[in-house]
Amino acid sequence: MKIMLSAGEVSGDLHGARIARAILSQAPETVLVGFGGAEMEDAGVRLIENFASYNVMGVWEVLKNLPRIWKLLNKLTDAMREERPDLLVLIDYPDFNWRLAKRAKALGIPVFSYIPPSAWAWRKGRAKACVQLAEEFVAIFPHELPVYEAAGAKISFVGNPLVDTVKAEIPERVAREKFAFPEGSHGILLLPGSRKQEIEMLLPDMLQAARRLLVERPETKFYLPVAPGVDERTLRAKIDAAGVPVMLTHEARYALMGLMDAAMATSGTVVMEAALMGLPCVVLYRFAPLNYMIGKALVHIENFSLPNILLGEQFETELLQDAVTPEAITRELLPLYRGEEHRAWVSRKLDEACKRLGPPGASGRVAEKILAAARRHSSSNGDE
C-alpha cells in the first residue's frame, strides 16, 4: 500500500512527520512518498520535492513565484501518475494543495484532507468545493466542523497533536542552568515567526518594545528561539541594531516557554504551543497593505488568536496591523509578569482553552483514519 503526503511549510512538515511515524507504527509495510521537508523525510517519507524553496506567502509573493509553483504542481502530478498512490493526504497549505487535489481526482486517486481550509473564518463556499474533491476530512480544532458538516463533508475532530508534542524537553532545573535563568528571574520571549515577511514586519516592533520594557522592568531577560530555516544572521543584525540584549536559542524551546513570564508572539501555532506551556502572549499580526485590504474584505472573525478562538472570547490581547506598536506591546505585556493578578487570570483561561484540544494520541487516531481510507481504495483495486 502506498500513500502520498503533501505539506508545504514548517508546521505542515511537523504534522506530516507525526502522521508518518504513526502510520508506519501501525502498518510498517506502507510506502510513504510526498512533498514536505526534513522532518517528514526523517520520519520515513521519500520526498519527491522539498518544500524549502517554495515557502511563500501573500498575494504579491505568490504571483512572483507562480512559474515555479506551477512547475512543482506538474512535477507532483507526474509523480502521482507514476507512483499511483492509494491515497493523497493533504496537510494544510490550502492554496497549493487543493490544486493538487484536482489533479489527483482527475487521475482517480482519492483525497484525504488533514487540517482543511479555514472555511469557518472566510470563504465558506470553499467547504462545498473541497467536499467535491476529498472523500474525508480531519480537523485539529472543534470549531472547524460545522461549516464542513453543513456542506456534506465526512469530517471529524479526533484531538490536536500539539497535546502530545508540546512538553518541556528538559527538567526545569536543567533549563534554568542552560538559559542562565535562576529562580525568581523575569523573562520575556520574542516569537516573530518563521516566515521572512513576518520577521521583517514584526520583529522591529518587538525589539523596540523590549527596549521600553527594560525601562519599566530593568531586570527582564529576553530570549528568541530561532525557528527552523530562519537565517540567524538576519535576526542578530536586527537585534544588534536595536541595541537590546536578546539571547538567541536553538534547543529546548518548550522548556524555555515554561520559565518565561510572557511572550510577544506572531499569531499562529506558536501561540497555541505557548498556551500549552502556560505562557501568556500578546498576539501580533501585520500584513502587507495589499494583503490586508484583501483579507479585511474576505475575513469576518472576532478573534485571530487560537486560544481566544477556542473560548470564543478575547482574554489574550490581540494587536493587528496599525495597532502593532512598541508602546502597545509594552503596555499589554506589563500586567503579564509573574505575580500580577491579570497574569493569573489569563493563565486560568489558557488552561481552559487547552482542554478544548482533546485527549492525547491525536496523530495515532488520524493515522488510523488515513490507513482505513487507503485500504478501502487499495482493496477496491484488488491490491490487497
ABEGO torsion letter per residue (X at the ends): XBBBBBBABAAAAAAAAAAAAAAAAABAABBBBEBBBAAAAAAGBBBABBAAAABBBEAAAAAAAAAAAAAAAAAAAAAAAAAGBABBBBBEGAAAAAAAAAAAAAAGBBBBBBGBBBAAABGAAAAAAAAAABABBBBABAAAAAAAAAAGBBBBBAEBAAAAABBBABBAAAAAAAAGBBBGBBBBBBBAEABAAAAAAAAAAAAAAAAAAAAABAABBBBBBBBBGBBAAAAAAAAAAAGBBBBBBABGAAAAAAABABBBBBBEAAAAAAAAAGBBBBBBBBBBAAAAAAAAAABBBABABAAAAAAGBBABBBBBEAABBAAAAAAAAAAABBGBAAAAAAAAAAAAAAAAAEBBGAAAAAAAAAAAAAAAAAAAAGAX
